[in-house]
């Protein structure tokens, strides 16, 4: 977006559309199956990140550049390319979440379990080849429709009281999650909302400074209000026995929506499942295109023709499928890869904000050190060498490695001076 033409309502709507996806909806519902109202933590952290972004929105709007563009200006084109490639890490987690969500819908639609993941990968790849400018409106409408049905479901299951008492329930249920998980999720979600170029593009395109700030604030309020819907619906469904037949916790929200839609009339349940599948396909295809664009900015030759672009998209979809098939929770999948990304760039980003000088070469080494350390731990968990909820360890070790490189660089510079 190169022009400044968005009012505060448009900014808010675009920020919400970038936040409120299948991962947000299905992931919160999945967490709620075991953690009760604490399943609202992920949505509410997104709202918190948006509120903090409102504080920074005026500065971002004035600079007319995303934070990571400033990153590149400070440390040179090589670091800019590194960050572009590193963005593929967290986007892979988001893609895997869409694949998991769509796979849950296909499983609920009685597709054989062995065919679910391959079918979802083929469908997402097919969606990437469509004209998404027109299709994105359909995908967004499908997600919006599912949200209205979720509100209706809450009413039908007498869950209004659950929603109205969401905050006291959250405070009571949050102990079901470990402190390490809460810290890791907080850092992973809030940091990416504040620094994500996908959010900042809408702030920069705001008509006035106040539109940017108000748009972020309004989006934060909306996300705060809808953030409790998935967990409230799951709790109400558990109380009424609606989820008794759900095979996995990932099926919680699709099961609720399908169950309630079936009461509206014949065929509505199928229509609801198709709408959920379309929403997952739309979000997945958008992420694949964003990842392809990030790669093209670093390796232009990789997407010079339509065929090469399709091959790159296919490779990205397969990568997302590999991550999705690990069997992790939807939110856990996103948080783990967010943490790997943050561990690689956060220390250098902190130095940039503080104003401490770092040479381009030292910046490159710091990013590489953080990446190698956190990726080694991530792979270790993947192959079974590390077990349990160790996202905070990924974050700590990766950031420590990066900080050591930066500290040694500053010490060397001071010695030379």
N, C-alpha and C positions, 0 to 999 in steps of 0.2 A: 504494500500500500504506500504510494508515493504522495498522495494528496491528503490534505487535512480537511475532511468533510463529515466526520462522524459526530453526532450529538451524543450526549451522555447515555441515552437509552440504547442507542445502537452499539456503543462501546460495551455497555453492560451485557447486552444480548450476545455479542460475539465472544466476550470473555466466558460467559456461561456455556455457550456451545462448545468452546474449546476445553472446558473442564468436565462437563456433565456428559459422560459417555458410558459405554457398556462396562468398562472397568470400574467406574464410579458406582453404577447401579448394581451390577452383579457382584462386584467385589465387596461392597458394604453388606449386601445380603448374605453372602457367604460367611463373612466374619461374624455376623449376627447369630448364625446358627449355633456357634459355640461360645460366643462372647456376649450375647445379649445386646443391649443398647450400646455397648462399647464398640459394636460394629460401625457406629456412626463416626468413629475416630477419623478414618480416612477422609470422608466428605467434609467433616468439620475442620480438619487440618488444611484442606484445600481452601475453605472459606477464610481461615486464619491467614494463609499465604496471600490471598486476594486482598484482605484488609491491610496487610503490611505493604503490599504492592501499591495500594492507594496512597500510602505515605510517601513512596518514592516516585509516584506517577508524574508529579509536577516536574521533577528533575529529568526523568526519562523523556517527557514531552518536550522540554526545553532543549535537550541535547539532540533530539531528532535522530537518535541512534540507539539500537539495543545495547545492553550492557556488553555483550560479547563482541560487538563491533569496537567498542572502546578497548576491550581486551586485546584485540588484534592491533589496534593503533599503538597501544603501549608496548607490546612485545614483538611486533613484526608479523609478516605474512605467514611464516612457518608456524607460529603459535596459533594464528587464526585458522590455518588448515588443520592443525592438531585438534582444536576445539570442535571444528566441523565434523571431523571423523569421530571424536568422542561422543558427540551428540547422538551418533548411531546406537550407542550402548543403551541409553535410557529409552530411546525410541523403540529399540528391539523389545524391551520389557512391555511397553504400551501395546505394541503389535501382538505380542504373545498373549496379552490379556484379552484383546479382541478375539483372537483365535480360540482361546479357552471359552469365552462367552458364547461365541457362535457354535462351538462344538457342543456346549451344554444344551443349546436349543435343538440342534440336530439329534442329540441323544434323546431328548424329551419327545421328539417327533418320531421315535421308534426306529431310527436308522441303526443298523448293526454297529456295535461299538468299534469294531475293527475298521469300519469305513468312515467313521466320524471325522477323524483328523485329516486324512487324505482329501475327503470331500470339502472340508472347510478351506484347506489350502488352495484347492483348485478354484473354489468360488471366489476367494479373495483375489487370487491372481486375475481371474476373469473381470472382477470389479475394477481392477487397476487399469484395464484396457478401455473402460467406458469413458464417456465425456462426463467427468465428475462435477463440472460446474452446474450442469442441469440435474444430475443424479443426487448431488449433495443435498438439495432441497428435499428430495423424497426421503433420503436417509434421515435427515434431521426431523422431518415430520413424523417418521416412524418412532423415533426415540421420544419425541414429545407426546405422541399418542400413548406410548407405554407408560409414561409418567402419569397421565390423566387416569389411565386404567388402574395404576397403583394406588392413587388417591381413592378411587372408587372401591378398590379391593379393601383398603383400610376401613372404609365405611361399612362395607358388607360384612366384614369379620369383627365388627364392633371394636375396632382398634383405635378409635379416636382418642380414648383416654390414655392409651399407651403413648401416642404421639404427643399429647399435651403435657405428659409427665416425662418427656424424653430426657431432660437434663438431670432430674433426681435419679432416674433409672441409670443414666450414664455414669454418674458418680458412684452408684452402688455396684455397677457391673464392670467398671474399668479395671478392678483388681484381677479380673480373669486374664488380663494380658500382663506379661512381664514388663518390668521397667525398661529392660534393654530393648524390647520390641517397640515400646512407646517412643523411646528416644530416637531409635533408628528411623521409625516411620515419620516422626516429626521433622527430623532433618531432611529426609529424602523428599517429602512432599512439599514442605514450606520453601526449601531452597529452590526447587525447580519452578515453583509458581512465581517466585520473586524474580528469578533470573531467566525464565524461559522466553526466548525470542518469539515463540508462537503467541504468547500473551502480549508482549511489549509492542508488537506490530500494530495492535489495535489502539494502544495508548498513544503511540506516535501519530496515528491517523486521526486522533480526536481534533475537533474543530478549534477548541479552546483548552487552555490548561485546566480550567474548572471541569470541563467535560471529561477529561482523562481521569481526574481525581474522583468525581462523582460516579463515573461509570464503574470504576473499580469498587467503590464503596457499595454501590447498588448490587453489583455481582456478588460481593461477599455476603450481603444480607440474604440474597436469594439462595445461595448455596448453603448458608446456615439453616435456612428454613426447610429446604428439600433434603438436606443431608440426613435428617432423622427418618425420612419416609421409608427407605429400604429396611432398616433395622426394625422400625415399628411394625411394618407389614409382616416381617418374619416372625417377630414375637407373637403377633396376633394369630398368624397362621399356625404356629406351634400350639397355641392355646386351643385352637379349634380343630386340630388334627389334619389340617390341609396338607402339611408336609410329611405326613406319615409314610407316603409311598415314594418320597424323593430319594433317588439312589445316592446322590452326593450333595454336599452343601452348595456346590456351584449351581445346582438346579433349583435352589430355593426361590429366587425371584421369577425365573421362567415358569416354575410350577404354579406359583401364586397367580401370576398374570393369566396363564392359560386356564386355570381353574375358574377364576372369576369371569373371564371372557366367555367361557362355555355357558355360563348362566344367562348371558345376554341373548343367546339364540344359537341355532345350528350354524356351524361354520365360523363363528367368531373366535373360537379357540385357535383354529388353524390360522386365521388372519392375524391373530396376536403373535403367534410363533413366527410367521413370515415377517411381520413388522420388526420383531426383535432380531431376527436373522439379518434383515436388511440394514438395521442400525449397526450391527457388528461388522457387516461387510463394508458399509460406507466408511466407518471409522478406520477399519483395517486398511482399506485402499488408500485413504488419505495419508495414513502414516507411511505406507510403502512409498507413495509418491514423494513425501517429505524426505524420506531416507535416500531415495534415488537422487533427489535434488541436492542433498548434502554431499553425496558421493560425486555428483557431476561437478560441484564447485571445487572439488579437490582433484578429481581425475576426470577432466572433460572428455577424454577419449573413450571413457567407459559407456557413454550414452550418446554418441554422435549420431547414431541411426536408430530408427524405431525398433529394429530387431535387437540391437545391442541393449537398448533401454528395456525391452521386454525380458531379455536374459538377466539383466541386473535385477529387475523386479522379481523374477522367479527365484533368484538366489536369495534375495531378502526375505521373501515369503517362506522359503525353506528354512532359513535361519530362525525366523519367528516360530515356525513349527517345531524345530528342535528344542527351543526353550519351552514352548508350551507343553510338549509331551513329557516334561519332567514330572508332572503331576503335582506341582506346587499350587498353593492358593493363588487366586487372581491378584490380590493386593501384594502378597509376598513376592510374586514374580516381578511386579513393577518395582517394589521397594528395593529388592536385592540389586537390580541393575541400576537403579537411581543412585544407590550408595556407591557402586563401583565408579560411576561417572563423577559423583561429588568428591569422592576421595582423591580423584585425579586432578581436579581443578580448583577446589575450594581454597586451599592454602594460598595459591597464587592470586586468586580473586581477592582474598583478604588483604594481601600485600598491596594490591592495586587500590583498594578502598582506603587503606591507611596512608598510602603515598610513599611507601618504602621502595626505593629503586631496585629493580632487578634487571639484569642484562637479558637480552633475548635468548642467549645460549643457556643461561641458568634456568630461565623460564621453561624452555623445552625439556631440560633434564628433570626439573621438578615434576612436570606433568607426566613424563615417562616413568619416573620412579613411583609415583602414586598409582599409576595405571597398572604397572607390572605387579606391585605388591597386592593390590586389591583383586586383580584378575586371577592371580595364583590361588588366592583363598577361595574365590568363586568357583574356579575349576576344581579345587580340592573338595569343595562341598558337592559339586556335581558328580564326581567319581567316587564319593563316599569316604574320602580321607578326613573330612570335617563334617560334623553332624550337628543338628539342632539349629536354633535361631541365633545365627552368628553374624547378622548383618552389621551390628555395632562393631564387631571385631574387624570386618571388612573396612568399615569407615575409619576406625582408629589406626589400623596398621597402614592403610593407604595414605592417610593424611600425615602420619608420622614420617613415612618415607619421603614424602614430598617436602615436608618441613625441614627435615635433616638436610636435604639438598639445598634448600633456600638458605638455611642458616650457615652452611659451609660456604656458600657463595658470598654471603654478606661478610663473613669473617675474612675470606680471601681478599675481598675488595677493600676492607678496612686495613688489612695488612699492607696491601700495595700502596694505599694512600699514605 
